[in-house]
């Protein structure tokens, strides 16, 4: 996985997707085990927020803006 340079290929995006989804699933499991009522809808909301953040950062990078969030 590269941080800069050429656009990532399908395999690289697939790897990142797997890593992020497994981390999110583990976090949701931890919340459930701690007594929080977390269901599928909350998991989907979290995934949407995460991908929205990546999209915003990618747009900012393309515009040459600072990526420190």
C-alpha positions, 0 to 999 in steps of 0.5 A: 500500500502506498501513501502517495503517488499513483492511484491504488489498484483494485487489489490495494483497495480490496485489501484496505476495505478488508482491513477497515471492515474487520476493524469496524466489526471488532469495534462494534463487537467490543461495544456490544460486549460492553452493553451498548445496543449496537445493531446492523443499522449503527454499523452501516452508519459507522461505515458510511461515516468512515467512507465519507471521511476518506472521500473528503480527504481524497478530494482535499488531497486532489485539491492540494489541501492539507490532510491533517484532520 
